[in-house]
Amino acid sequence: MRSTWPNPAGRHLATAGYDGQVFLWDPTTGRPRHVLEGDGSAMWSVAVSRDGTSLVAVTMDGTAHLWDTGTAVEVCRLRVDGHLSSCSFHPYGHRVVLGGSAGLYACEISSDAVDDR
């Protein structure tokens, strides 16, 4: 199973799946721009930010991965108790909402966030 999410600007299309990889596609050519590697766990959901600069994906083991779409660099990794099954960017500001077995998590994204990988 794959989860797919285009961003509103239509510049990015992302797919994620059981193989633990996220593909960032160019919708005009149908070819992948980047293959983003997680930690090997199956990815359950993926979302691209409204401005197209960030991508978040979550795994069943409770990890959220945040990537910069321009550089394909993972900029942050967050671990929560329980599993995660959904993610979305808040339409205003730099916030990510994660959903899972323990409920909802609202996370602020900032340039001084600590990388805990």
Summary of the structure (lengths in Angstrom):
residues: 117
radius of gyration: 12.9
end to end distance: 26.5
largest distance: 39.5
contacts: 358
relative contact order: 0.17
helix: 0%
strand: 56%
